[in-house]
């Protein structure tokens, strides 16, 4: 059974290559193989857009005056952060994301 699982995993790895191929053509550069250098042609974030209401949502359940420790939101880029997404429900919902 274990051998079958390994075989399936290898098959998925081989078959999924075209799925993750660059839709424009060519291949994406692999970043991180030489940490001191950014590969030529590696994608770059040129602009960060925060839609209307982004700060309001990120500060849900936090009362003013906002602590200075939340200044990191000004530099929040396009990467994921759990800070501006609802967490667990019930007694763990200390910021009130699920309250009506």
N, CA, C and O atoms as CSV, one atom per row, in Angstrom:
chain,resi,resn,atom,element,x,y,z
A,1,UNK,N,N,0.824,-1.194,0.000
A,1,UNK,CA,C,0.000,0.000,0.000
A,1,UNK,C,C,0.867,1.255,0.000
A,1,UNK,O,O,0.552,2.232,-0.681
A,2,UNK,N,N,1.967,1.229,0.770
A,2,UNK,CA,C,2.860,2.381,0.842
A,2,UNK,C,C,3.526,2.646,-0.505
A,2,UNK,O,O,3.678,3.799,-0.908
A,3,UNK,N,N,3.918,1.592,-1.192
A,3,UNK,CA,C,4.541,1.744,-2.500
A,3,UNK,C,C,3.578,2.401,-3.479
A,3,UNK,O,O,3.987,3.196,-4.325
A,4,UNK,N,N,2.300,2.066,-3.361
A,4,UNK,CA,C,1.302,2.642,-4.250
A,4,UNK,C,C,1.163,4.145,-3.977
A,4,UNK,O,O,1.019,4.937,-4.909
A,5,UNK,N,N,1.207,4.536,-2.689
A,5,UNK,CA,C,1.128,5.951,-2.330
A,5,UNK,C,C,2.305,6.733,-2.887
A,5,UNK,O,O,2.139,7.848,-3.382
A,6,UNK,N,N,3.488,6.151,-2.807
A,6,UNK,CA,C,4.680,6.802,-3.352
A,6,UNK,C,C,4.561,6.932,-4.865
A,6,UNK,O,O,4.912,7.967,-5.431
A,7,UNK,N,N,4.075,5.899,-5.512
A,7,UNK,CA,C,3.912,5.929,-6.969
A,7,UNK,C,C,2.903,6.992,-7.381
A,7,UNK,O,O,3.120,7.701,-8.364
A,8,UNK,N,N,1.807,7.112,-6.646
A,8,UNK,CA,C,0.790,8.120,-6.959
A,8,UNK,C,C,1.376,9.522,-6.764
A,8,UNK,O,O,1.148,10.408,-7.587
A,9,UNK,N,N,2.129,9.726,-5.680
A,9,UNK,CA,C,2.741,11.030,-5.428
A,9,UNK,C,C,3.713,11.402,-6.545
A,9,UNK,O,O,3.740,12.552,-6.983
A,10,UNK,N,N,4.505,10.448,-7.006
A,10,UNK,CA,C,5.444,10.716,-8.093
A,10,UNK,C,C,4.694,11.039,-9.385
A,10,UNK,O,O,5.097,11.930,-10.134
A,11,UNK,N,N,3.617,10.324,-9.641
A,11,UNK,CA,C,2.825,10.559,-10.847
A,11,UNK,C,C,2.217,11.961,-10.816
A,11,UNK,O,O,2.222,12.666,-11.825
A,12,UNK,N,N,1.703,12.357,-9.674
A,12,UNK,CA,C,1.128,13.704,-9.551
A,12,UNK,C,C,2.202,14.756,-9.800
A,12,UNK,O,O,1.947,15.755,-10.473
A,13,UNK,N,N,3.397,14.540,-9.263
A,13,UNK,CA,C,4.487,15.485,-9.475
A,13,UNK,C,C,4.852,15.630,-10.941
A,13,UNK,O,O,5.123,16.735,-11.410
A,14,UNK,N,N,4.860,14.533,-11.660
A,14,UNK,CA,C,5.217,14.566,-13.077
A,14,UNK,C,C,4.104,15.192,-13.915
A,14,UNK,O,O,4.373,15.981,-14.821
A,15,UNK,N,N,2.858,14.840,-13.612
A,15,UNK,CA,C,1.731,15.307,-14.405
A,15,UNK,C,C,1.404,16.773,-14.113
A,15,UNK,O,O,0.942,17.486,-15.004
A,16,UNK,N,N,1.637,17.236,-12.876
A,16,UNK,CA,C,1.239,18.597,-12.516
A,16,UNK,C,C,2.187,19.660,-13.058
A,16,UNK,O,O,1.865,20.845,-12.976
A,17,UNK,N,N,3.316,19.297,-13.595
A,17,UNK,CA,C,4.256,20.273,-14.137
A,17,UNK,C,C,3.626,21.235,-15.122
A,17,UNK,O,O,3.789,22.445,-14.971
A,18,UNK,N,N,2.904,20.742,-16.136
A,18,UNK,CA,C,2.269,21.646,-17.091
A,18,UNK,C,C,1.203,22.547,-16.454
A,18,UNK,O,O,0.954,23.653,-16.934
A,19,UNK,N,N,0.583,22.074,-15.384
A,19,UNK,CA,C,-0.455,22.872,-14.729
A,19,UNK,C,C,0.142,24.145,-14.146
A,19,UNK,O,O,-0.497,25.197,-14.171
A,20,UNK,N,N,1.359,24.061,-13.621
A,20,UNK,CA,C,1.998,25.199,-12.989
A,20,UNK,C,C,2.943,25.950,-13.926
A,20,UNK,O,O,3.714,26.800,-13.483
A,21,UNK,N,N,2.883,25.645,-15.185
A,21,UNK,CA,C,3.738,26.319,-16.159
A,21,UNK,C,C,3.297,27.770,-16.328
A,21,UNK,O,O,2.150,28.112,-16.041
A,22,UNK,N,N,4.182,28.598,-16.780
A,22,UNK,CA,C,3.904,30.006,-17.017
A,22,UNK,C,C,2.918,30.127,-18.171
A,22,UNK,O,O,3.208,29.660,-19.272
A,23,UNK,N,N,1.748,30.748,-17.946
A,23,UNK,CA,C,0.750,30.844,-19.016
A,23,UNK,C,C,1.195,31.725,-20.176
A,23,UNK,O,O,0.668,31.596,-21.281
A,24,UNK,N,N,2.152,32.617,-19.947
A,24,UNK,CA,C,2.635,33.505,-20.995
A,24,UNK,C,C,3.659,32.791,-21.861
A,24,UNK,O,O,3.921,33.190,-22.996
A,25,UNK,N,N,4.218,31.759,-21.323
A,25,UNK,CA,C,5.241,31.023,-22.051
A,25,UNK,C,C,6.560,31.107,-21.312
A,25,UNK,O,O,6.794,32.045,-20.548
A,26,UNK,N,N,7.398,30.155,-21.531
A,26,UNK,CA,C,8.671,30.133,-20.834
A,26,UNK,C,C,8.500,29.542,-19.444
A,26,UNK,O,O,7.442,29.014,-19.104
A,27,UNK,N,N,9.541,29.639,-18.660
A,27,UNK,CA,C,9.494,29.098,-17.316
A,27,UNK,C,C,9.742,30.203,-16.312
A,27,UNK,O,O,10.447,31.171,-16.597
A,28,UNK,N,N,9.154,30.052,-15.130
A,28,UNK,CA,C,9.411,31.007,-14.059
A,28,UNK,C,C,10.809,30.749,-13.509
A,28,UNK,O,O,11.238,29.599,-13.417
A,29,UNK,N,N,11.513,31.801,-13.146
A,29,UNK,CA,C,12.817,31.572,-12.513
A,29,UNK,C,C,12.614,30.983,-11.122
A,29,UNK,O,O,11.613,31.264,-10.461
A,30,UNK,N,N,13.547,30.184,-10.691
A,30,UNK,CA,C,13.470,29.591,-9.364
A,30,UNK,C,C,14.272,30.475,-8.422
A,30,UNK,O,O,15.499,30.537,-8.506
A,31,UNK,N,N,13.572,31.155,-7.526
A,31,UNK,CA,C,14.237,32.046,-6.573
A,31,UNK,C,C,14.709,31.243,-5.378
A,31,UNK,O,O,14.117,30.220,-5.034
A,32,UNK,N,N,15.766,31.702,-4.754
A,32,UNK,CA,C,16.235,31.084,-3.530
A,32,UNK,C,C,17.375,30.106,-3.701
A,32,UNK,O,O,17.934,29.641,-2.708
A,33,UNK,N,N,17.740,29.778,-4.939
A,33,UNK,CA,C,18.849,28.851,-5.113
A,33,UNK,C,C,20.178,29.534,-4.814
A,33,UNK,O,O,21.156,28.882,-4.448
A,34,UNK,N,N,20.201,30.860,-4.973
A,34,UNK,CA,C,21.358,31.672,-4.586
A,34,UNK,C,C,20.797,32.851,-3.781
A,34,UNK,O,O,20.499,33.900,-4.351
A,35,UNK,N,N,20.654,32.683,-2.464
A,35,UNK,CA,C,19.958,33.673,-1.648
A,35,UNK,C,C,20.520,35.085,-1.716
A,35,UNK,O,O,19.797,36.042,-1.440
A,36,UNK,N,N,21.777,35.239,-2.071
A,36,UNK,CA,C,22.354,36.586,-2.115
A,36,UNK,C,C,22.010,37.317,-3.412
A,36,UNK,O,O,22.315,38.502,-3.545
A,37,UNK,N,N,21.384,36.637,-4.366
A,37,UNK,CA,C,21.055,37.256,-5.649
A,37,UNK,C,C,19.587,37.044,-5.983
A,37,UNK,O,O,19.023,35.982,-5.719
A,38,UNK,N,N,18.979,38.065,-6.565
A,38,UNK,CA,C,17.611,37.925,-7.074
A,38,UNK,C,C,17.731,37.504,-8.533
A,38,UNK,O,O,18.417,38.169,-9.309
A,39,UNK,N,N,17.077,36.412,-8.919
A,39,UNK,CA,C,17.193,35.951,-10.296
A,39,UNK,C,C,16.655,36.983,-11.290
A,39,UNK,O,O,15.652,37.648,-11.033
A,40,UNK,N,N,17.327,37.101,-12.405
A,40,UNK,CA,C,16.848,37.993,-13.462
A,40,UNK,C,C,15.494,37.493,-13.935
A,40,UNK,O,O,15.326,36.299,-14.182
A,41,UNK,N,N,14.546,38.378,-14.063
A,41,UNK,CA,C,13.219,38.012,-14.525
A,41,UNK,C,C,12.283,37.520,-13.436
A,41,UNK,O,O,11.140,37.164,-13.723
A,42,UNK,N,N,12.747,37.493,-12.179
A,42,UNK,CA,C,11.860,37.067,-11.091
A,42,UNK,C,C,10.763,38.109,-10.908
A,42,UNK,O,O,11.032,39.305,-11.012
A,43,UNK,N,N,9.525,37.677,-10.635
A,43,UNK,CA,C,8.435,38.644,-10.470
A,43,UNK,C,C,8.698,39.578,-9.293
A,43,UNK,O,O,9.288,39.184,-8.287
A,44,UNK,N,N,8.253,40.812,-9.436
A,44,UNK,CA,C,8.436,41.813,-8.391
A,44,UNK,C,C,7.107,42.511,-8.115
A,44,UNK,O,O,6.321,42.749,-9.031
A,45,UNK,N,N,6.864,42.834,-6.857
A,45,UNK,CA,C,5.694,43.628,-6.499
A,45,UNK,C,C,6.076,45.084,-6.710
A,45,UNK,O,O,7.010,45.581,-6.080
A,46,UNK,N,N,5.376,45.752,-7.572
A,46,UNK,CA,C,5.687,47.148,-7.873
A,46,UNK,C,C,4.748,48.109,-7.163
A,46,UNK,O,O,5.077,49.278,-6.961
A,47,UNK,N,N,3.579,47.610,-6.787
A,47,UNK,CA,C,2.579,48.481,-6.185
A,47,UNK,C,C,1.693,47.645,-5.265
A,47,UNK,O,O,1.347,46.507,-5.581
A,48,UNK,N,N,1.334,48.224,-4.129
A,48,UNK,CA,C,0.425,47.562,-3.200
A,48,UNK,C,C,-0.857,48.376,-3.152
A,48,UNK,O,O,-0.842,49.567,-2.840
A,49,UNK,N,N,-1.954,47.724,-3.461
A,49,UNK,CA,C,-3.260,48.396,-3.422
A,49,UNK,C,C,-4.065,47.823,-2.274
A,49,UNK,O,O,-4.247,46.611,-2.161
A,50,UNK,N,N,-4.539,48.708,-1.433
A,50,UNK,CA,C,-5.415,48.302,-0.340
A,50,UNK,C,C,-6.797,48.836,-0.677
A,50,UNK,O,O,-6.998,50.050,-0.723
A,51,UNK,N,N,-7.753,47.941,-0.913
A,51,UNK,CA,C,-9.084,48.392,-1.313
A,51,UNK,C,C,-9.756,49.218,-0.219
A,51,UNK,O,O,-9.352,49.186,0.944
A,52,UNK,N,N,-10.773,49.945,-0.613
A,52,UNK,CA,C,-11.506,50.768,0.340
A,52,UNK,C,C,-12.035,49.874,1.464
A,52,UNK,O,O,-12.586,48.805,1.201
A,53,UNK,N,N,-11.870,50.302,2.688
A,53,UNK,CA,C,-12.323,49.543,3.832
A,53,UNK,C,C,-11.321,48.533,4.362
A,53,UNK,O,O,-11.613,47.820,5.322
A,54,UNK,N,N,-10.132,48.460,3.747
A,54,UNK,CA,C,-9.125,47.493,4.173
A,54,UNK,C,C,-8.690,47.756,5.608
A,54,UNK,O,O,-8.638,46.830,6.417
A,55,UNK,N,N,-8.376,49.005,5.930
A,55,UNK,CA,C,-7.942,49.341,7.290
A,55,UNK,C,C,-9.061,49.101,8.299
A,55,UNK,O,O,-8.807,48.608,9.398
A,56,UNK,N,N,-10.287,49.443,7.940
A,56,UNK,CA,C,-11.428,49.229,8.837
A,56,UNK,C,C,-11.566,47.753,9.167
A,56,UNK,O,O,-11.778,47.378,10.320
A,57,UNK,N,N,-11.444,46.923,8.143
A,57,UNK,CA,C,-11.543,45.473,8.367
A,57,UNK,C,C,-10.365,44.968,9.183
A,57,UNK,O,O,-10.542,44.142,10.079
A,58,UNK,N,N,-9.186,45.443,8.894
A,58,UNK,CA,C,-7.998,44.987,9.617
A,58,UNK,C,C,-8.049,45.380,11.091
A,58,UNK,O,O,-7.481,44.694,11.941
A,59,UNK,N,N,-8.723,46.476,11.387
A,59,UNK,CA,C,-8.799,46.959,12.771
A,59,UNK,C,C,-10.099,46.565,13.467
A,59,UNK,O,O,-10.456,47.141,14.494
A,60,UNK,N,N,-10.805,45.583,12.908
A,60,UNK,CA,C,-12.041,45.102,13.507
A,60,UNK,C,C,-11.799,44.685,14.957
A,60,UNK,O,O,-10.872,43.933,15.257
A,61,UNK,N,N,-12.649,45.187,15.843
A,61,UNK,CA,C,-12.583,44.790,17.244
A,61,UNK,C,C,-11.512,45.474,18.054
A,61,UNK,O,O,-11.327,45.139,19.224
A,62,UNK,N,N,-10.798,46.423,17.473
A,62,UNK,CA,C,-9.744,47.146,18.193
A,62,UNK,C,C,-10.215,48.579,18.372
A,62,UNK,O,O,-10.581,49.242,17.401
A,63,UNK,N,N,-10.207,49.053,19.599
A,63,UNK,CA,C,-10.723,50.396,19.861
A,63,UNK,C,C,-9.606,51.439,19.784
A,63,UNK,O,O,-8.427,51.148,19.987
A,64,UNK,N,N,-10.031,52.660,19.483
A,64,UNK,CA,C,-9.083,53.777,19.419
A,64,UNK,C,C,-8.808,54.279,20.816
A,64,UNK,O,O,-9.680,54.141,21.675
A,65,UNK,N,N,-7.684,54.838,21.095
A,65,UNK,CA,C,-6.563,55.053,20.183
A,65,UNK,C,C,-5.845,53.733,19.899
A,65,UNK,O,O,-5.612,52.921,20.795
A,66,UNK,N,N,-5.505,53.550,18.634
A,66,UNK,CA,C,-4.847,52.323,18.231
A,66,UNK,C,C,-3.427,52.287,18.785
A,66,UNK,O,O,-2.732,53.303,18.769
A,67,UNK,N,N,-2.992,51.135,19.273
A,67,UNK,CA,C,-1.622,51.037,19.790
A,67,UNK,C,C,-0.595,51.184,18.667
A,67,UNK,O,O,-0.850,50.807,17.523
A,68,UNK,N,N,0.543,51.726,19.005
A,68,UNK,CA,C,1.590,51.943,17.994
A,68,UNK,C,C,2.103,50.625,17.423
A,68,UNK,O,O,2.701,50.608,16.347
A,69,UNK,N,N,1.875,49.528,18.129
A,69,UNK,CA,C,2.326,48.227,17.614
A,69,UNK,C,C,1.578,47.825,16.347
A,69,UNK,O,O,2.005,46.910,15.642
A,70,UNK,N,N,0.460,48.503,16.049
A,70,UNK,CA,C,-0.294,48.182,14.830
A,70,UNK,C,C,0.189,48.984,13.622
A,70,UNK,O,O,-0.420,48.915,12.554
A,71,UNK,N,N,1.256,49.729,13.776
A,71,UNK,CA,C,1.797,50.489,12.641
A,71,UNK,C,C,2.303,49.579,11.531
A,71,UNK,O,O,2.518,50.022,10.403
A,72,UNK,N,N,2.490,48.302,11.856
A,72,UNK,CA,C,2.940,47.359,10.819
A,72,UNK,C,C,1.931,47.273,9.678
A,72,UNK,O,O,2.287,46.879,8.568
A,73,UNK,N,N,0.671,47.640,9.942
A,73,UNK,CA,C,-0.346,47.600,8.894
A,73,UNK,C,C,-0.027,48.576,7.758
A,73,UNK,O,O,-0.421,48.349,6.614
A,74,UNK,N,N,0.678,49.648,8.068
A,74,UNK,CA,C,1.053,50.613,7.031
A,74,UNK,C,C,2.006,49.993,6.019
A,74,UNK,O,O,2.019,50.385,4.852
A,75,UNK,N,N,2.796,49.036,6.461
A,75,UNK,CA,C,3.779,48.393,5.591
A,75,UNK,C,C,3.328,47.022,5.109
A,75,UNK,O,O,4.086,46.314,4.447
A,76,UNK,N,N,2.106,46.650,5.437
A,76,UNK,CA,C,1.602,45.336,5.042
A,76,UNK,C,C,1.516,45.273,3.525
A,76,UNK,O,O,0.815,46.066,2.897
A,77,UNK,N,N,2.219,44.344,2.959
A,77,UNK,CA,C,2.234,44.203,1.506
A,77,UNK,C,C,1.155,43.268,1.015
A,77,UNK,O,O,0.109,43.129,1.648
A,78,UNK,N,N,1.402,42.630,-0.103
A,78,UNK,CA,C,0.433,41.733,-0.721
A,78,UNK,C,C,0.540,40.306,-0.212
A,78,UNK,O,O,-0.008,39.391,-0.827
A,79,UNK,N,N,1.226,40.101,0.885
A,79,UNK,CA,C,1.343,38.758,1.413
A,79,UNK,C,C,0.230,38.512,2.426
A,79,UNK,O,O,-0.372,39.453,2.942
A,80,UNK,N,N,-0.032,37.250,2.702
A,80,UNK,CA,C,-1.103,36.863,3.619
A,80,UNK,C,C,-0.707,37.159,5.059
A,80,UNK,O,O,0.435,36.924,5.455
A,81,UNK,N,N,-1.636,37.665,5.827
A,81,UNK,CA,C,-1.464,37.799,7.263
A,81,UNK,C,C,-2.766,37.380,7.927
A,81,UNK,O,O,-3.839,37.791,7.483
A,82,UNK,N,N,-2.699,36.580,8.969
A,82,UNK,CA,C,-3.931,36.170,9.643
A,82,UNK,C,C,-4.558,37.310,10.442
A,82,UNK,O,O,-5.690,37.179,10.910
A,83,UNK,N,N,-3.851,38.415,10.606
A,83,UNK,CA,C,-4.339,39.514,11.430
A,83,UNK,C,C,-5.618,40.136,10.881
A,83,UNK,O,O,-6.457,40.593,11.658
A,84,UNK,N,N,-5.785,40.162,9.579
A,84,UNK,CA,C,-6.981,40.800,9.027
A,84,UNK,C,C,-7.983,39.796,8.452
A,84,UNK,O,O,-8.704,40.094,7.500
A,85,UNK,N,N,-8.011,38.605,9.047
A,85,UNK,CA,C,-8.983,37.568,8.689
A,85,UNK,C,C,-9.606,37.027,9.966
A,85,UNK,O,O,-8.922,36.919,10.983
A,86,UNK,N,N,-10.889,36.686,9.935
A,86,UNK,CA,C,-11.521,36.129,11.132
A,86,UNK,C,C,-10.835,34.843,11.576
A,86,UNK,O,O,-10.388,34.041,10.756
A,87,UNK,N,N,-10.762,34.666,12.877
A,87,UNK,CA,C,-10.170,33.456,13.441
A,87,UNK,C,C,-11.254,32.496,13.884
A,87,UNK,O,O,-12.260,32.302,13.201
A,88,UNK,N,N,-11.030,31.901,15.041
A,88,UNK,CA,C,-11.983,30.923,15.559
A,88,UNK,C,C,-13.219,31.613,16.120
A,88,UNK,O,O,-13.188,32.801,16.440
A,89,UNK,N,N,-14.293,30.867,16.234
A,89,UNK,CA,C,-15.559,31.402,16.715
A,89,UNK,C,C,-15.742,31.141,18.209
A,89,UNK,O,O,-14.885,30.552,18.867
A,90,UNK,N,N,-16.888,31.599,18.725
A,90,UNK,CA,C,-17.235,31.347,20.119
A,90,UNK,C,C,-16.389,32.177,21.068
A,90,UNK,O,O,-16.112,33.346,20.801
A,91,UNK,N,N,-15.983,31.579,22.166
A,91,UNK,CA,C,-15.236,32.320,23.190
A,91,UNK,C,C,-13.856,32.758,22.710
A,91,UNK,O,O,-13.216,33.586,23.359
A,92,UNK,N,N,-13.394,32.230,21.608
A,92,UNK,CA,C,-12.088,32.596,21.079
A,92,UNK,C,C,-12.146,33.826,20.173
A,92,UNK,O,O,-11.112,34.343,19.751
A,93,UNK,N,N,-13.337,34.280,19.883
A,93,UNK,CA,C,-13.530,35.432,18.996
A,93,UNK,C,C,-13.378,36.733,19.792
A,93,UNK,O,O,-14.352,37.456,20.003
A,94,UNK,N,N,-12.156,37.022,20.228
A,94,UNK,CA,C,-11.934,38.178,21.102
A,94,UNK,C,C,-12.059,39.508,20.368
A,94,UNK,O,O,-12.218,40.546,21.010
A,95,UNK,N,N,-11.993,39.499,19.064
A,95,UNK,CA,C,-12.128,40.747,18.305
A,95,UNK,C,C,-13.531,40.941,17.743
A,95,UNK,O,O,-13.792,41.963,17.107
A,96,UNK,N,N,-14.430,40.006,17.954
A,96,UNK,CA,C,-15.810,40.163,17.558
A,96,UNK,C,C,-16.070,40.053,16.076
A,96,UNK,O,O,-16.980,40.710,15.572
A,97,UNK,N,N,-15.318,39.262,15.365
A,97,UNK,CA,C,-15.500,39.101,13.919
A,97,UNK,C,C,-16.861,38.499,13.601
A,97,UNK,O,O,-17.442,38.811,12.562
A,98,UNK,N,N,-17.378,37.643,14.472
A,98,UNK,CA,C,-18.609,36.915,14.173
A,98,UNK,C,C,-19.838,37.504,14.842
A,98,UNK,O,O,-20.923,36.933,14.728
A,99,UNK,N,N,-19.705,38.622,15.532
A,99,UNK,CA,C,-20.860,39.266,16.148
A,99,UNK,C,C,-21.670,39.972,15.091
A,99,UNK,O,O,-21.121,40.480,14.113
A,100,UNK,N,N,-22.972,40.006,15.284
A,100,UNK,CA,C,-23.862,40.713,14.320
A,100,UNK,C,C,-24.004,42.155,14.653
A,100,UNK,O,O,-24.708,42.884,13.953
